[in-house]
Amino acid sequence: MATYRKFIFVCNGGDCKDEGCKKLTKDLKSLIQTDGHKGKYKIIRTKCMDFCKSAPVVVYNNEVCKKADVEAIRKKITG
């Protein structure tokens, strides 16, 4: 079984689905399998996180990323 160092939580509530969380999850999966990140992260899809007005929402490293996109998460991952 693989060991992961960090988790990336992606909200899959109704508003986040409307704002593209499925595409965001797919893009994040591509990101963490490249650029030397393979095996360091695991994406967890969650139920609603109650930040609906800020969809899509991602939690990384205990920080809520509102209106998240791949570039914002890439910046957080790389430093």
HTML snippet that shows the backbone in 3Dmol.js (N, CA, C, O; Angstrom):
<script src="https://3Dmol.org/build/3Dmol-min.js"></script>
<div id="view" style="width:600px;height:400px;position:relative"></div>
<script>
const pdb = `
ATOM      1  N   MET A   1       0.840  -1.184   0.000  1.00  0.00           N
ATOM      2  CA  MET A   1       0.000   0.000   0.000  1.00  0.00           C
ATOM      3  C   MET A   1       0.885   1.247   0.000  1.00  0.00           C
ATOM      4  O   MET A   1       1.868   1.314   0.738  1.00  0.00           O
ATOM      5  N   ALA A   2       0.538   2.219  -0.819  1.00  0.00           N
ATOM      6  CA  ALA A   2       1.323   3.438  -0.946  1.00  0.00           C
ATOM      7  C   ALA A   2       1.162   4.317   0.294  1.00  0.00           C
ATOM      8  O   ALA A   2       0.094   4.363   0.904  1.00  0.00           O
ATOM      9  N   THR A   3       2.232   5.006   0.651  1.00  0.00           N
ATOM     10  CA  THR A   3       2.207   5.947   1.752  1.00  0.00           C
ATOM     11  C   THR A   3       2.154   7.359   1.186  1.00  0.00           C
ATOM     12  O   THR A   3       2.955   7.713   0.321  1.00  0.00           O
ATOM     13  N   TYR A   4       1.220   8.161   1.666  1.00  0.00           N
ATOM     14  CA  TYR A   4       1.064   9.527   1.191  1.00  0.00           C
ATOM     15  C   TYR A   4       1.481  10.494   2.288  1.00  0.00           C
ATOM     16  O   TYR A   4       1.271  10.230   3.472  1.00  0.00           O
ATOM     17  N   ARG A   5       2.059  11.591   1.899  1.00  0.00           N
ATOM     18  CA  ARG A   5       2.506  12.575   2.877  1.00  0.00           C
ATOM     19  C   ARG A   5       1.483  13.678   3.109  1.00  0.00           C
ATOM     20  O   ARG A   5       1.355  14.167   4.231  1.00  0.00           O
ATOM     21  N   LYS A   6       0.760  14.077   2.084  1.00  0.00           N
ATOM     22  CA  LYS A   6      -0.190  15.181   2.202  1.00  0.00           C
ATOM     23  C   LYS A   6      -1.521  14.795   1.559  1.00  0.00           C
ATOM     24  O   LYS A   6      -1.566  14.022   0.601  1.00  0.00           O
ATOM     25  N   PHE A   7      -2.600  15.350   2.105  1.00  0.00           N
ATOM     26  CA  PHE A   7      -3.925  15.131   1.543  1.00  0.00           C
ATOM     27  C   PHE A   7      -4.446  16.429   0.944  1.00  0.00           C
ATOM     28  O   PHE A   7      -4.202  17.513   1.474  1.00  0.00           O
ATOM     29  N   ILE A   8      -5.165  16.307  -0.167  1.00  0.00           N
ATOM     30  CA  ILE A   8      -5.839  17.430  -0.807  1.00  0.00           C
ATOM     31  C   ILE A   8      -7.322  17.082  -0.811  1.00  0.00           C
ATOM     32  O   ILE A   8      -7.744  16.145  -1.490  1.00  0.00           O
ATOM     33  N   PHE A   9      -8.114  17.839  -0.049  1.00  0.00           N
ATOM     34  CA  PHE A   9      -9.542  17.579   0.065  1.00  0.00           C
ATOM     35  C   PHE A   9     -10.291  18.479  -0.912  1.00  0.00           C
ATOM     36  O   PHE A   9     -10.129  19.699  -0.890  1.00  0.00           O
ATOM     37  N   VAL A  10     -11.113  17.872  -1.769  1.00  0.00           N
ATOM     38  CA  VAL A  10     -11.887  18.617  -2.762  1.00  0.00           C
ATOM     39  C   VAL A  10     -13.368  18.431  -2.457  1.00  0.00           C
ATOM     40  O   VAL A  10     -13.870  17.307  -2.432  1.00  0.00           O
ATOM     41  N   CYS A  11     -14.061  19.540  -2.225  1.00  0.00           N
ATOM     42  CA  CYS A  11     -15.495  19.493  -1.944  1.00  0.00           C
ATOM     43  C   CYS A  11     -16.254  19.035  -3.186  1.00  0.00           C
ATOM     44  O   CYS A  11     -15.968  19.482  -4.297  1.00  0.00           O
ATOM     45  N   ASN A  12     -17.215  18.149  -2.992  1.00  0.00           N
ATOM     46  CA  ASN A  12     -18.065  17.668  -4.075  1.00  0.00           C
ATOM     47  C   ASN A  12     -19.533  17.935  -3.776  1.00  0.00           C
ATOM     48  O   ASN A  12     -20.407  17.189  -4.219  1.00  0.00           O
ATOM     49  N   GLY A  13     -19.804  19.002  -3.023  1.00  0.00           N
ATOM     50  CA  GLY A  13     -21.176  19.407  -2.740  1.00  0.00           C
ATOM     51  C   GLY A  13     -21.831  19.975  -3.993  1.00  0.00           C
ATOM     52  O   GLY A  13     -21.174  20.138  -5.021  1.00  0.00           O
ATOM     53  N   GLY A  14     -23.103  20.269  -3.908  1.00  0.00           N
ATOM     54  CA  GLY A  14     -23.875  20.727  -5.062  1.00  0.00           C
ATOM     55  C   GLY A  14     -23.314  21.962  -5.748  1.00  0.00           C
ATOM     56  O   GLY A  14     -23.152  21.966  -6.968  1.00  0.00           O
ATOM     57  N   ASP A  15     -23.010  23.019  -4.982  1.00  0.00           N
ATOM     58  CA  ASP A  15     -22.485  24.244  -5.589  1.00  0.00           C
ATOM     59  C   ASP A  15     -21.099  24.019  -6.182  1.00  0.00           C
ATOM     60  O   ASP A  15     -20.781  24.572  -7.234  1.00  0.00           O
ATOM     61  N   CYS A  16     -20.281  23.221  -5.525  1.00  0.00           N
ATOM     62  CA  CYS A  16     -18.944  22.940  -6.062  1.00  0.00           C
ATOM     63  C   CYS A  16     -19.044  22.131  -7.357  1.00  0.00           C
ATOM     64  O   CYS A  16     -18.254  22.334  -8.279  1.00  0.00           O
ATOM     65  N   LYS A  17     -20.009  21.220  -7.426  1.00  0.00           N
ATOM     66  CA  LYS A  17     -20.228  20.488  -8.679  1.00  0.00           C
ATOM     67  C   LYS A  17     -20.622  21.444  -9.793  1.00  0.00           C
ATOM     68  O   LYS A  17     -20.144  21.332 -10.922  1.00  0.00           O
ATOM     69  N   ASP A  18     -21.505  22.393  -9.460  1.00  0.00           N
ATOM     70  CA  ASP A  18     -21.933  23.377 -10.457  1.00  0.00           C
ATOM     71  C   ASP A  18     -20.770  24.246 -10.931  1.00  0.00           C
ATOM     72  O   ASP A  18     -20.770  24.723 -12.066  1.00  0.00           O
ATOM     73  N   GLU A  19     -19.783  24.449 -10.065  1.00  0.00           N
ATOM     74  CA  GLU A  19     -18.644  25.312 -10.390  1.00  0.00           C
ATOM     75  C   GLU A  19     -17.430  24.535 -10.904  1.00  0.00           C
ATOM     76  O   GLU A  19     -16.355  25.112 -11.071  1.00  0.00           O
ATOM     77  N   GLY A  20     -17.591  23.237 -11.156  1.00  0.00           N
ATOM     78  CA  GLY A  20     -16.544  22.482 -11.838  1.00  0.00           C
ATOM     79  C   GLY A  20     -15.587  21.688 -10.981  1.00  0.00           C
ATOM     80  O   GLY A  20     -14.419  21.546 -11.341  1.00  0.00           O
ATOM     81  N   CYS A  21     -16.048  21.163  -9.854  1.00  0.00           N
ATOM     82  CA  CYS A  21     -15.139  20.403  -8.998  1.00  0.00           C
ATOM     83  C   CYS A  21     -14.671  19.104  -9.653  1.00  0.00           C
ATOM     84  O   CYS A  21     -13.579  18.623  -9.350  1.00  0.00           O
ATOM     85  N   LYS A  22     -15.474  18.535 -10.539  1.00  0.00           N
ATOM     86  CA  LYS A  22     -15.052  17.292 -11.202  1.00  0.00           C
ATOM     87  C   LYS A  22     -13.852  17.546 -12.107  1.00  0.00           C
ATOM     88  O   LYS A  22     -12.899  16.767 -12.112  1.00  0.00           O
ATOM     89  N   LYS A  23     -13.899  18.635 -12.873  1.00  0.00           N
ATOM     90  CA  LYS A  23     -12.767  18.984 -13.731  1.00  0.00           C
ATOM     91  C   LYS A  23     -11.559  19.356 -12.878  1.00  0.00           C
ATOM     92  O   LYS A  23     -10.430  18.984 -13.201  1.00  0.00           O
ATOM     93  N   LEU A  24     -11.792  20.084 -11.795  1.00  0.00           N
ATOM     94  CA  LEU A  24     -10.708  20.462 -10.891  1.00  0.00           C
ATOM     95  C   LEU A  24     -10.033  19.221 -10.322  1.00  0.00           C
ATOM     96  O   LEU A  24      -8.805  19.153 -10.275  1.00  0.00           O
ATOM     97  N   THR A  25     -10.822  18.238  -9.889  1.00  0.00           N
ATOM     98  CA  THR A  25     -10.264  16.998  -9.354  1.00  0.00           C
ATOM     99  C   THR A  25      -9.430  16.284 -10.407  1.00  0.00           C
ATOM    100  O   THR A  25      -8.334  15.805 -10.116  1.00  0.00           O
ATOM    101  N   LYS A  26      -9.940  16.213 -11.619  1.00  0.00           N
ATOM    102  CA  LYS A  26      -9.205  15.571 -12.716  1.00  0.00           C
ATOM    103  C   LYS A  26      -7.884  16.294 -12.974  1.00  0.00           C
ATOM    104  O   LYS A  26      -6.844  15.655 -13.133  1.00  0.00           O
ATOM    105  N   ASP A  27      -7.925  17.620 -13.013  1.00  0.00           N
ATOM    106  CA  ASP A  27      -6.713  18.406 -13.254  1.00  0.00           C
ATOM    107  C   ASP A  27      -5.714  18.260 -12.107  1.00  0.00           C
ATOM    108  O   ASP A  27      -4.507  18.199 -12.339  1.00  0.00           O
ATOM    109  N   LEU A  28      -6.214  18.204 -10.871  1.00  0.00           N
ATOM    110  CA  LEU A  28      -5.329  18.011  -9.724  1.00  0.00           C
ATOM    111  C   LEU A  28      -4.676  16.635  -9.760  1.00  0.00           C
ATOM    112  O   LEU A  28      -3.504  16.497  -9.411  1.00  0.00           O
ATOM    113  N   LYS A  29      -5.425  15.616 -10.180  1.00  0.00           N
ATOM    114  CA  LYS A  29      -4.843  14.277 -10.309  1.00  0.00           C
ATOM    115  C   LYS A  29      -3.706  14.288 -11.313  1.00  0.00           C
ATOM    116  O   LYS A  29      -2.672  13.658 -11.091  1.00  0.00           O
ATOM    117  N   SER A  30      -3.890  15.001 -12.419  1.00  0.00           N
ATOM    118  CA  SER A  30      -2.821  15.121 -13.416  1.00  0.00           C
ATOM    119  C   SER A  30      -1.619  15.844 -12.823  1.00  0.00           C
ATOM    120  O   SER A  30      -0.475  15.455 -13.059  1.00  0.00           O
ATOM    121  N   LEU A  31      -1.879  16.894 -12.056  1.00  0.00           N
ATOM    122  CA  LEU A  31      -0.800  17.667 -11.439  1.00  0.00           C
ATOM    123  C   LEU A  31       0.037  16.822 -10.491  1.00  0.00           C
ATOM    124  O   LEU A  31       1.266  16.862 -10.544  1.00  0.00           O
ATOM    125  N   ILE A  32      -0.617  16.059  -9.626  1.00  0.00           N
ATOM    126  CA  ILE A  32       0.147  15.323  -8.618  1.00  0.00           C
ATOM    127  C   ILE A  32       0.830  14.081  -9.177  1.00  0.00           C
ATOM    128  O   ILE A  32       1.597  13.428  -8.469  1.00  0.00           O
ATOM    129  N   GLN A  33       0.565  13.751 -10.426  1.00  0.00           N
ATOM    130  CA  GLN A  33       1.262  12.630 -11.047  1.00  0.00           C
ATOM    131  C   GLN A  33       2.424  13.109 -11.905  1.00  0.00           C
ATOM    132  O   GLN A  33       3.065  12.307 -12.584  1.00  0.00           O
ATOM    133  N   THR A  34       2.702  14.412 -11.882  1.00  0.00           N
ATOM    134  CA  THR A  34       3.800  14.985 -12.656  1.00  0.00           C
ATOM    135  C   THR A  34       4.648  15.867 -11.754  1.00  0.00           C
ATOM    136  O   THR A  34       4.403  15.972 -10.552  1.00  0.00           O
ATOM    137  N   ASP A  35       5.631  16.487 -12.345  1.00  0.00           N
ATOM    138  CA  ASP A  35       6.467  17.479 -11.657  1.00  0.00           C
ATOM    139  C   ASP A  35       7.102  16.953 -10.374  1.00  0.00           C
ATOM    140  O   ASP A  35       7.324  17.730  -9.445  1.00  0.00           O
ATOM    141  N   GLY A  36       7.397  15.674 -10.295  1.00  0.00           N
ATOM    142  CA  GLY A  36       8.038  15.125  -9.108  1.00  0.00           C
ATOM    143  C   GLY A  36       7.124  14.981  -7.903  1.00  0.00           C
ATOM    144  O   GLY A  36       7.608  14.775  -6.790  1.00  0.00           O
ATOM    145  N   HIS A  37       5.822  15.086  -8.097  1.00  0.00           N
ATOM    146  CA  HIS A  37       4.868  14.996  -6.989  1.00  0.00           C
ATOM    147  C   HIS A  37       4.304  13.594  -6.801  1.00  0.00           C
ATOM    148  O   HIS A  37       3.595  13.341  -5.827  1.00  0.00           O
ATOM    149  N   LYS A  38       4.604  12.690  -7.707  1.00  0.00           N
ATOM    150  CA  LYS A  38       3.978  11.367  -7.681  1.00  0.00           C
ATOM    151  C   LYS A  38       4.241  10.672  -6.344  1.00  0.00           C
ATOM    152  O   LYS A  38       5.384  10.559  -5.900  1.00  0.00           O
ATOM    153  N   GLY A  39       3.163  10.211  -5.714  1.00  0.00           N
ATOM    154  CA  GLY A  39       3.257   9.481  -4.460  1.00  0.00           C
ATOM    155  C   GLY A  39       3.317  10.352  -3.221  1.00  0.00           C
ATOM    156  O   GLY A  39       3.328   9.830  -2.106  1.00  0.00           O
ATOM    157  N   LYS A  40       3.356  11.671  -3.386  1.00  0.00           N
ATOM    158  CA  LYS A  40       3.456  12.568  -2.238  1.00  0.00           C
ATOM    159  C   LYS A  40       2.104  13.093  -1.770  1.00  0.00           C
ATOM    160  O   LYS A  40       1.984  13.608  -0.659  1.00  0.00           O
ATOM    161  N   TYR A  41       1.079  12.961  -2.625  1.00  0.00           N
ATOM    162  CA  TYR A  41      -0.226  13.539  -2.331  1.00  0.00           C
ATOM    163  C   TYR A  41      -1.335  12.548  -2.633  1.00  0.00           C
ATOM    164  O   TYR A  41      -1.184  11.657  -3.469  1.00  0.00           O
ATOM    165  N   LYS A  42      -2.458  12.717  -1.934  1.00  0.00           N
ATOM    166  CA  LYS A  42      -3.653  11.926  -2.216  1.00  0.00           C
ATOM    167  C   LYS A  42      -4.842  12.873  -2.216  1.00  0.00           C
ATOM    168  O   LYS A  42      -5.003  13.688  -1.308  1.00  0.00           O
ATOM    169  N   ILE A  43      -5.668  12.754  -3.243  1.00  0.00           N
ATOM    170  CA  ILE A  43      -6.868  13.579  -3.353  1.00  0.00           C
ATOM    171  C   ILE A  43      -8.038  12.843  -2.712  1.00  0.00           C
ATOM    172  O   ILE A  43      -8.295  11.677  -3.010  1.00  0.00           O
ATOM    173  N   ILE A  44      -8.738  13.540  -1.831  1.00  0.00           N
ATOM    174  CA  ILE A  44      -9.908  12.998  -1.153  1.00  0.00           C
ATOM    175  C   ILE A  44     -11.110  13.850  -1.548  1.00  0.00           C
ATOM    176  O   ILE A  44     -11.127  15.055  -1.299  1.00  0.00           O
ATOM    177  N   ARG A  45     -12.110  13.233  -2.160  1.00  0.00           N
ATOM    178  CA  ARG A  45     -13.354  13.940  -2.482  1.00  0.00           C
ATOM    179  C   ARG A  45     -14.248  13.911  -1.247  1.00  0.00           C
ATOM    180  O   ARG A  45     -14.456  12.852  -0.655  1.00  0.00           O
ATOM    181  N   THR A  46     -14.775  15.066  -0.859  1.00  0.00           N
ATOM    182  CA  THR A  46     -15.578  15.160   0.355  1.00  0.00           C
ATOM    183  C   THR A  46     -17.006  15.585   0.039  1.00  0.00           C
ATOM    184  O   THR A  46     -17.318  15.999  -1.077  1.00  0.00           O
ATOM    185  N   LYS A  47     -17.848  15.474   1.033  1.00  0.00           N
ATOM    186  CA  LYS A  47     -19.193  16.045   0.946  1.00  0.00           C
ATOM    187  C   LYS A  47     -19.070  17.551   1.166  1.00  0.00           C
ATOM    188  O   LYS A  47     -17.964  18.073   1.310  1.00  0.00           O
ATOM    189  N   CYS A  48     -20.178  18.231   1.190  1.00  0.00           N
ATOM    190  CA  CYS A  48     -20.195  19.689   1.304  1.00  0.00           C
ATOM    191  C   CYS A  48     -19.401  20.168   2.522  1.00  0.00           C
ATOM    192  O   CYS A  48     -19.528  19.628   3.621  1.00  0.00           O
ATOM    193  N   MET A  49     -18.576  21.199   2.298  1.00  0.00           N
ATOM    194  CA  MET A  49     -17.761  21.791   3.361  1.00  0.00           C
ATOM    195  C   MET A  49     -18.361  23.094   3.899  1.00  0.00           C
ATOM    196  O   MET A  49     -17.753  23.751   4.744  1.00  0.00           O
ATOM    197  N   ASP A  50     -19.537  23.469   3.421  1.00  0.00           N
ATOM    198  CA  ASP A  50     -20.249  24.675   3.873  1.00  0.00           C
ATOM    199  C   ASP A  50     -19.543  25.983   3.526  1.00  0.00           C
ATOM    200  O   ASP A  50     -19.619  26.947   4.288  1.00  0.00           O
ATOM    201  N   PHE A  51     -18.864  26.024   2.397  1.00  0.00           N
ATOM    202  CA  PHE A  51     -18.311  27.263   1.845  1.00  0.00           C
ATOM    203  C   PHE A  51     -18.921  27.472   0.458  1.00  0.00           C
ATOM    204  O   PHE A  51     -18.217  27.818  -0.491  1.00  0.00           O
ATOM    205  N   CYS A  52     -20.218  27.264   0.350  1.00  0.00           N
ATOM    206  CA  CYS A  52     -20.902  27.183  -0.941  1.00  0.00           C
ATOM    207  C   CYS A  52     -20.759  28.438  -1.792  1.00  0.00           C
ATOM    208  O   CYS A  52     -20.695  28.335  -3.017  1.00  0.00           O
ATOM    209  N   LYS A  53     -20.708  29.598  -1.191  1.00  0.00           N
ATOM    210  CA  LYS A  53     -20.580  30.842  -1.957  1.00  0.00           C
ATOM    211  C   LYS A  53     -19.182  30.992  -2.550  1.00  0.00           C
ATOM    212  O   LYS A  53     -18.961  31.858  -3.397  1.00  0.00           O
ATOM    213  N   SER A  54     -18.237  30.157  -2.113  1.00  0.00           N
ATOM    214  CA  SER A  54     -16.845  30.255  -2.556  1.00  0.00           C
ATOM    215  C   SER A  54     -16.421  29.056  -3.394  1.00  0.00           C
ATOM    216  O   SER A  54     -15.231  28.755  -3.490  1.00  0.00           O
ATOM    217  N   ALA A  55     -17.377  28.377  -3.996  1.00  0.00           N
ATOM    218  CA  ALA A  55     -17.105  27.151  -4.748  1.00  0.00           C
ATOM    219  C   ALA A  55     -16.256  27.425  -5.988  1.00  0.00           C
ATOM    220  O   ALA A  55     -16.348  28.504  -6.574  1.00  0.00           O
ATOM    221  N   PRO A  56     -15.439  26.468  -6.389  1.00  0.00           N
ATOM    222  CA  PRO A  56     -15.128  25.203  -5.728  1.00  0.00           C
ATOM    223  C   PRO A  56     -14.127  25.404  -4.591  1.00  0.00           C
ATOM    224  O   PRO A  56     -13.311  26.325  -4.620  1.00  0.00           O
ATOM    225  N   VAL A  57     -14.204  24.533  -3.600  1.00  0.00           N
ATOM    226  CA  VAL A  57     -13.391  24.656  -2.397  1.00  0.00           C
ATOM    227  C   VAL A  57     -12.448  23.465  -2.278  1.00  0.00           C
ATOM    228  O   VAL A  57     -12.834  22.316  -2.490  1.00  0.00           O
ATOM    229  N   VAL A  58     -11.195  23.775  -1.933  1.00  0.00           N
ATOM    230  CA  VAL A  58     -10.174  22.756  -1.702  1.00  0.00           C
ATOM    231  C   VAL A  58      -9.528  23.058  -0.356  1.00  0.00           C
ATOM    232  O   VAL A  58      -9.288  24.221  -0.031  1.00  0.00           O
ATOM    233  N   VAL A  59      -9.246  22.025   0.426  1.00  0.00           N
ATOM    234  CA  VAL A  59      -8.482  22.193   1.658  1.00  0.00           C
ATOM    235  C   VAL A  59      -7.157  21.481   1.465  1.00  0.00           C
ATOM    236  O   VAL A  59      -7.103  20.287   1.172  1.00  0.00           O
ATOM    237  N   TYR A  60      -6.089  22.249   1.639  1.00  0.00           N
ATOM    238  CA  TYR A  60      -4.735  21.695   1.524  1.00  0.00           C
ATOM    239  C   TYR A  60      -3.904  22.243   2.676  1.00  0.00           C
ATOM    240  O   TYR A  60      -3.855  23.453   2.898  1.00  0.00           O
ATOM    241  N   ASN A  61      -3.259  21.351   3.399  1.00  0.00           N
ATOM    242  CA  ASN A  61      -2.358  21.747   4.485  1.00  0.00           C
ATOM    243  C   ASN A  61      -3.088  22.625   5.513  1.00  0.00           C
ATOM    244  O   ASN A  61      -2.559  23.642   5.961  1.00  0.00           O
ATOM    245  N   ASN A  62      -4.298  22.219   5.871  1.00  0.00           N
ATOM    246  CA  ASN A  62      -5.149  22.906   6.850  1.00  0.00           C
ATOM    247  C   ASN A  62      -5.544  24.316   6.431  1.00  0.00           C
ATOM    248  O   ASN A  62      -5.901  25.128   7.285  1.00  0.00           O
ATOM    249  N   GLU A  63      -5.490  24.622   5.152  1.00  0.00           N
ATOM    250  CA  GLU A  63      -5.879  25.930   4.638  1.00  0.00           C
ATOM    251  C   GLU A  63      -7.013  25.760   3.629  1.00  0.00           C
ATOM    252  O   GLU A  63      -6.927  24.937   2.718  1.00  0.00           O
ATOM    253  N   VAL A  64      -8.070  26.545   3.801  1.00  0.00           N
ATOM    254  CA  VAL A  64      -9.203  26.502   2.881  1.00  0.00           C
ATOM    255  C   VAL A  64      -8.881  27.379   1.680  1.00  0.00           C
ATOM    256  O   VAL A  64      -8.574  28.562   1.828  1.00  0.00           O
ATOM    257  N   CYS A  65      -8.954  26.791   0.492  1.00  0.00           N
ATOM    258  CA  CYS A  65      -8.707  27.519  -0.754  1.00  0.00           C
ATOM    259  C   CYS A  65     -10.056  27.737  -1.423  1.00  0.00           C
ATOM    260  O   CYS A  65     -10.631  26.808  -1.991  1.00  0.00           O
ATOM    261  N   LYS A  66     -10.553  28.951  -1.357  1.00  0.00           N
ATOM    262  CA  LYS A  66     -11.856  29.279  -1.923  1.00  0.00           C
ATOM    263  C   LYS A  66     -11.701  29.653  -3.385  1.00  0.00           C
ATOM    264  O   LYS A  66     -10.683  30.214  -3.790  1.00  0.00           O
ATOM    265  N   LYS A  67     -12.731  29.335  -4.181  1.00  0.00           N
ATOM    266  CA  LYS A  67     -12.710  29.555  -5.633  1.00  0.00           C
ATOM    267  C   LYS A  67     -11.410  28.994  -6.219  1.00  0.00           C
ATOM    268  O   LYS A  67     -10.716  29.644  -7.001  1.00  0.00           O
ATOM    269  N   ALA A  68     -11.118  27.775  -5.809  1.00  0.00           N
ATOM    270  CA  ALA A  68      -9.845  27.130  -6.127  1.00  0.00           C
ATOM    271  C   ALA A  68      -9.709  26.828  -7.611  1.00  0.00           C
ATOM    272  O   ALA A  68     -10.685  26.548  -8.307  1.00  0.00           O
ATOM    273  N   ASP A  69      -8.477  26.894  -8.065  1.00  0.00           N
ATOM    274  CA  ASP A  69      -8.132  26.434  -9.404  1.00  0.00           C
ATOM    275  C   ASP A  69      -6.787  25.717  -9.314  1.00  0.00           C
ATOM    276  O   ASP A  69      -6.107  25.778  -8.290  1.00  0.00           O
ATOM    277  N   VAL A  70      -6.416  25.046 -10.383  1.00  0.00           N
ATOM    278  CA  VAL A  70      -5.211  24.218 -10.362  1.00  0.00           C
ATOM    279  C   VAL A  70      -3.969  25.061 -10.095  1.00  0.00           C
ATOM    280  O   VAL A  70      -3.084  24.633  -9.353  1.00  0.00           O
ATOM    281  N   GLU A  71      -3.889  26.242 -10.682  1.00  0.00           N
ATOM    282  CA  GLU A  71      -2.703  27.082 -10.499  1.00  0.00           C
ATOM    283  C   GLU A  71      -2.538  27.510  -9.044  1.00  0.00           C
ATOM    284  O   GLU A  71      -1.417  27.545  -8.536  1.00  0.00           O
ATOM    285  N   ALA A  72      -3.631  27.835  -8.372  1.00  0.00           N
ATOM    286  CA  ALA A  72      -3.557  28.216  -6.961  1.00  0.00           C
ATOM    287  C   ALA A  72      -3.045  27.054  -6.113  1.00  0.00           C
ATOM    288  O   ALA A  72      -2.229  27.251  -5.213  1.00  0.00           O
ATOM    289  N   ILE A  73      -3.519  25.860  -6.397  1.00  0.00           N
ATOM    290  CA  ILE A  73      -3.068  24.687  -5.640  1.00  0.00           C
ATOM    291  C   ILE A  73      -1.619  24.358  -5.984  1.00  0.00           C
ATOM    292  O   ILE A  73      -0.849  23.979  -5.102  1.00  0.00           O
ATOM    293  N   ARG A  74      -1.237  24.496  -7.249  1.00  0.00           N
ATOM    294  CA  ARG A  74       0.158  24.256  -7.650  1.00  0.00           C
ATOM    295  C   ARG A  74       1.099  25.164  -6.856  1.00  0.00           C
ATOM    296  O   ARG A  74       2.147  24.716  -6.391  1.00  0.00           O
ATOM    297  N   LYS A  75       0.729  26.430  -6.700  1.00  0.00           N
ATOM    298  CA  LYS A  75       1.557  27.376  -5.941  1.00  0.00           C
ATOM    299  C   LYS A  75       1.682  26.946  -4.490  1.00  0.00           C
ATOM    300  O   LYS A  75       2.755  27.059  -3.898  1.00  0.00           O
ATOM    301  N   LYS A  76       0.589  26.453  -3.913  1.00  0.00           N
ATOM    302  CA  LYS A  76       0.630  26.012  -2.516  1.00  0.00           C
ATOM    303  C   LYS A  76       1.494  24.764  -2.356  1.00  0.00           C
ATOM    304  O   LYS A  76       2.218  24.626  -1.370  1.00  0.00           O
ATOM    305  N   ILE A  77       1.416  23.861  -3.325  1.00  0.00           N
ATOM    306  CA  ILE A  77       2.192  22.624  -3.259  1.00  0.00           C
ATOM    307  C   ILE A  77       3.686  22.903  -3.412  1.00  0.00           C
ATOM    308  O   ILE A  77       4.508  22.322  -2.703  1.00  0.00           O
ATOM    309  N   THR A  78       4.028  23.789  -4.337  1.00  0.00           N
ATOM    310  CA  THR A  78       5.440  24.021  -4.636  1.00  0.00           C
ATOM    311  C   THR A  78       6.083  25.051  -3.726  1.00  0.00           C
ATOM    312  O   THR A  78       7.297  25.250  -3.784  1.00  0.00           O
ATOM    313  N   GLY A  79       5.306  25.700  -2.900  1.00  0.00           N
ATOM    314  CA  GLY A  79       5.983  26.500  -1.962  1.00  0.00           C
ATOM    315  C   GLY A  79       5.550  27.793  -1.556  1.00  0.00           C
ATOM    316  O   GLY A  79       6.200  28.430  -0.728  1.00  0.00           O
TER     317      GLY A  79
END
`;
const viewer = $3Dmol.createViewer("view");
viewer.addModel(pdb, "pdb");
viewer.setStyle({}, {cartoon: {color: "spectrum"}});
viewer.zoomTo();
viewer.render();
</script>
